[in-house]
Amino acid sequence: MSCAEYILKQPDTDELCRRCGKELETIQHINAACEQLAPTEYVKRHDGLAKIIHQKLAEAAVLIDDKSPYYKYTPASVLENENLKLYWNRSILTDKTIPFIRHDVTFMNKKTKNTFLIDTAAPNTHNLARTIRQTKPVPELANGICAMWKQTKHE
């Protein structure tokens, strides 16, 4: 039984997704697998989650004064004071070609010389294992950051 039958209470003879027409129209497909929704709706959901993290870090570090609701918050590309630096969705340029150089949030403590690369994901249960595999840290990037920004290396 398709979502149209459950939600719209309409009999549906075609159980394929009304957007992509390739897979069965299930909650799992609509939430996290439809290739027609991926470039827009999934990106909005992902960015919404990352914006909340960015805002909370910026507030905790006193990089922003405005306490706007999370759904109205627009992250600045760079927020900085004498101790901390917070990047939003910025690529980290290195002298070598390294995959996955763009993170949702990059948080640097200049005093302790620690940098945190934060990537968010909002997967559904059926693609959770694949998402975990895709979001593993890249040691080459961590090593490059340690060398370029003179950061403390942690294993």
N, C-alpha and C positions, 0 to 999 in steps of 0.2 A: 504494500500500500504506500503510495507516494505522499509527500508533504501536502500536495494540493488536496488530496482526499481528507487528510487529517485537519488541516488548518482552514482551508476554504470550504470544506464540506461539499466539494464537487467531485463527482466521479471522474476519474482520470484513466483513460485507456492507455496512454503513453506514460510509462513510469520513469522515463529519462529526464534528466535535469532540463528545466525550461530555459536556462541560460546557455549551457554549453552543449546539451543534447548528447553527451558522450557517456555519462555514468548515471546510475540510478539516483534519483533525487531523494537523498536521505539527509537527515540532520547533519551527519558527519561530513557528507559531501558539501553541503551548503556552507557549513561552518569553517571548513579547512581544506577542501580539495578541489573546488571548482576553478578551473583555469580562467574563466571569465571574470570571477570575482577577485582573484589573486592580485592583479595589478592595482586595484583600487581599494576595495573594502578591507582586505586582509592587511594591506599596508597602513590604512587608517587605524585599525585595531592595534597593530604592532607599534606604530608611532605614538598612539595614545598611552600605551603602557610605558614606553621609554620616556615620554614627557613627564609622567608622574615621578619617575625615578630622578630625572634631571631636576625637576622643581624641588623635590625634597632634599636633594644634595645641596642645591643652591641656597635653600633656606637655612639648612643646618650649618653651612659654611659662611653664612651671612654675606653671600654674593649678590643677593637680591633683597629688596625691602618689601616689594609688592606681594601680598598674600592673596592673589587672585585664585578663584576656584580652578581646579586642575583642568577642567574642560575648556577654560578660556586662556590657559597658559600657553605662551609662545616662547620656546627656548631661544636664547641668544646663541649665536654660533660659538662665541667665546665669552666666558665670564672669568674674571681674574682679580685677585688682590695680592698682597705681598707674600702670602703663604700658600695660596691654593689657585689652581687653574681648572676650569671645567669646560670641556668641549662638547658640543652637540653635533652628532652625525657628521664628523669630519674625518677625512682620510689622513692617515699618518704617513708622510712621505719618508722613505728610507733610501739609502744608497743602493740597496739591492731590490730586485723584484720579489715581493712577498705577497702571497694570497691573503685575502681577508684583512685589508689594512683599514677598512672603514668600520668603526664601531658606533653603536648608538650613543654611548656616553663614555667620555674619557675623563677621568678625575685624577689630577696630579696634586700631591702634597709636596711643595717645594722644600719644606724644612726637613721632613723625614726621607725625602727622595724616593717616595713610593708613587707608582702610577697604577690605576685600576682601569682596565678595559672592560666595559660593561656592554654586553649584548643581550637583548631581550628576545623572547619568543613567546607566542601564545598558541601553542599547538593543540590539536584535539587528541584524544587518546589513541586514535588509530595511526597517527604519524608521530607519536611521541619519541619512539626510538630513533627514527630518522632525524628528527630535529636535534636530539641530543648529540648524535654523531656529527651533525653539521656545525654545531656551536662549540666544538672542542677548541681549547686555546691553541694558538699558533706560536710555538717556542721561538721561531725565527723572528717574529715581530717583537716578542718580549725582549729578546737579546738585542735587537736593533734599537729599541727604545732605551734600554739600559745604557747602551753605548752612546747614542746620540744625545740623550737628555741627562746623562750622568746620574742614572737612577740606581737605587739599591736593587740587587738581584735576589729574588726569592725563588726557591725551588718548589 
